[in-house]
Amino acid sequence: MAESERDYIRDKTLEGQETARTEGKAIGGVKASDEDMLATALRLHDDERLSPHHPHRKKRGHHPAPATVMRMLREHDEQTATAPLEPTA
């Protein structure tokens, strides 16, 4: 009985998520990063003082998790590597 109830809840959850996606609604938590955080991470990374490990890991724009900082830097590096070079005069 409990297994069938769990399967029913799972199916309804997946159905609701699919409906939300088709309606263009975001699924998931609040973004922990923004452009200001990326700029700060890049500045600290360029100064070689970046330590993504911070003792107070809060979301909503304060202190993202170390994995978030490293992902932001990796995505930025990938975007700049694939961006076309601007011609110099």
KAKAUR-V714953 format. One record per helix or strand of 3 or more residues. SS is the DSSP state (A for helix, B for strand). FROM is the first residue (numbers start at 0). TO is the last residue. Records with the same first field share a line. If there is no record, write none. Layout:
SS = FROM-TO + FROM-TO
This chain:
A = 1-21 + 34-45 + 65-81
